[in-house]
Amino acid sequence: MESIDLTIDPNHEIFNSIIRDKLDFLSLTIKVLEVFLNRYSESDKVTIKTADYLDQVGFGCVNDKMRRIFLITPKKYVSFHFPFDIASENLKFGFCLMSANTSGKFKIDLSVLSYLREVIHILRQDSNMDAIVEVIWEADQSLKIDFGSIFNYMILMEDGYIRYDYDTENENGDFHPIHHLDIFYGQNTTFKIGLKDKMTPSSMHNLLDIKQKCNYLS
């Protein structure tokens, strides 16, 4: 298993993003991608190593059959689906999206993320379809890629969102245990699984790793 791991300021906005719906989730995904791309320039060598999640503040991307982002803070670990392949061949770092219609790949860079952010902003405001189509057309012409396929993929992808909380402020016995997992993020779908003890980042990683033995609830 391979990963790219970063240690950054625990006050960074990616650690404090509130996820209530799909657009919140997409906004967080874009922020994480931007951090990666801003940290590693086109000419920088990227260290891709065997995944080894230490108990520290930071985040990492696992590039394997289990393709996930992990955001780690002392009292909260968030993990969700990472939608792209990591490309580091010839020291050129970036993200690639396999096209659903061809065997080619789309390079995901800051320009693509900027257009994605613009579409999300429109959806937040009034969902003006004419404006969305205009942005998609402009992106297609400017970037010379099938931006519509990228946007469609992001909207339809499965999120795989899960969060571990160490929550002493809202603790309420078996209704809200101090240690718990939050599954999903939508108000109408989220639920908690209580834990008897503190979970470590590595134990959460192993929980989600399909190559590890399964955990049992009872």
Secondary structure, DSSP 8 states (H G I E B T S, - for coil): -EEEEE---TTSGGGS----SHHHHHHHHHHHHHHHHHHS-TTS----EE----SSSEEEEEESSS-EEEEEETTEEEEEE--SEEE-GGG--EEEEE-SSSS-EEEE-HHHHHHHHHHHHHHHHT--HHHHHHHHHHHHHHH-S-HHHHHHHHHHS----EEEEE-SSS-BGGGB-SEEEEE--STTT-EEEE-SS---HHHHHHHH-TTS------
